[in-house]
Amino acid sequence: MPRHRALGTEGPQLLRGKLFVLRRRCGKPTCHCASGEAHETPALAYPVAGRTNTVTLAHANLAEVRASLARYEAARAELDAAADAGIAALRRSMAASRDRRQV
């Protein structure tokens, strides 16, 4: 399996988590958010030891983060498919073993 990069290094990166949008008001009485739309910031939520952590993102990072999340999902799907194939092979082997004993 290929090695993947950490932030700020060369090579493909994998990220686990979900993208979402933080909406908040800054608290400045003259800001547009005081009476209108809240500020929106993209963020990534990811699990660590059973807890959810959050990283706020710059809009410039969204494309790279989305691509990294997609690579993670593709790698996970590939691992799941390999595991399913392994279980199917184990079942076939066990069935063949039972069939040989019955003869």
C-alpha positions as CSV (number, residue, x, y, z in Angstrom):
1,M,0.0,0.0,0.0
2,P,1.4,3.4,-0.9
3,R,2.5,5.8,1.8
4,H,0.5,9.0,2.1
5,R,1.6,12.4,3.1
6,A,1.0,14.6,6.1
7,L,0.0,18.2,5.6
8,G,2.7,20.3,4.0
9,T,4.7,17.3,2.6
10,E,4.9,15.8,-0.9
11,G,2.7,13.0,-2.3
12,P,-1.0,12.1,-2.0
13,Q,-2.8,12.9,1.2
14,L,-5.6,11.1,2.9
15,L,-8.1,12.7,5.3
16,R,-10.9,11.1,7.3
17,G,-13.9,13.1,8.3
18,K,-16.7,15.2,7.0
19,L,-16.8,18.7,5.6
20,F,-19.4,21.1,7.0
21,V,-20.0,24.9,7.2
22,L,-19.6,26.7,10.5
23,R,-22.1,29.6,10.8
24,R,-21.5,32.2,13.5
25,R,-21.9,35.8,14.5
26,C,-18.7,37.7,15.4
27,G,-20.3,39.9,18.0
28,K,-19.4,43.3,16.5
29,P,-22.5,45.4,16.6
30,T,-21.7,47.1,13.2
31,C,-21.0,43.9,11.3
32,H,-23.5,42.6,8.8
33,C,-23.9,39.4,10.8
34,A,-25.4,41.3,13.7
35,S,-28.7,41.7,11.8
36,G,-28.3,39.5,8.8
37,E,-26.5,36.4,7.5
38,A,-24.0,34.8,9.9
39,H,-20.3,34.4,8.8
40,E,-19.7,31.0,7.1
41,T,-16.4,29.1,7.4
42,P,-15.7,25.7,5.9
43,A,-14.6,23.1,8.5
44,L,-13.6,19.5,8.8
45,A,-14.9,17.3,11.6
46,Y,-12.8,14.1,12.2
47,P,-12.8,11.4,14.9
48,V,-10.0,10.9,17.4
49,A,-10.3,8.4,20.2
50,G,-14.1,8.4,20.2
51,R,-14.4,12.2,20.1
52,T,-15.0,14.6,17.3
53,N,-12.4,17.3,16.6
54,T,-12.8,20.2,14.2
55,V,-10.4,22.1,12.0
56,T,-11.6,25.3,10.4
57,L,-10.4,25.6,6.8
58,A,-9.6,28.4,4.4
59,H,-11.7,28.4,1.2
60,A,-8.4,28.0,-0.7
61,N,-7.9,24.6,0.9
62,L,-11.4,23.2,0.1
63,A,-10.4,21.5,-3.2
64,E,-7.4,19.8,-1.7
65,V,-9.4,18.6,1.4
66,R,-12.2,17.3,-0.8
67,A,-9.7,15.4,-2.9
68,S,-8.0,14.0,0.2
69,L,-11.4,12.9,1.6
70,A,-12.2,11.2,-1.7
71,R,-8.8,9.3,-1.8
72,Y,-9.5,8.1,1.8
73,E,-13.0,6.8,0.8
74,A,-11.6,5.1,-2.3
75,A,-8.8,3.4,-0.2
76,R,-11.4,2.4,2.3
77,A,-13.7,0.9,-0.4
78,E,-10.7,-1.0,-1.8
79,L,-9.8,-2.4,1.6
80,D,-13.5,-3.4,2.2
81,A,-13.6,-5.1,-1.2
82,A,-10.3,-7.0,-0.4
83,A,-11.7,-8.0,3.0
84,D,-15.0,-9.2,1.4
85,A,-13.0,-11.3,-1.1
86,G,-11.0,-12.8,1.8
87,I,-14.1,-13.8,3.6
88,A,-15.6,-15.3,0.4
89,A,-12.4,-17.3,-0.1
90,L,-12.4,-18.5,3.5
91,R,-16.0,-19.6,3.2
92,R,-15.2,-21.5,0.0
93,S,-12.2,-23.2,1.6
94,M,-14.3,-24.2,4.6
95,A,-17.1,-25.6,2.4
96,A,-14.6,-27.5,0.3
97,S,-13.1,-29.0,3.5
98,R,-16.5,-30.1,4.7
99,D,-17.3,-31.6,1.4
100,R,-14.1,-33.7,1.4
101,R,-14.9,-35.0,4.9
102,Q,-18.4,-36.0,3.9
103,V,-17.2,-38.2,1.0
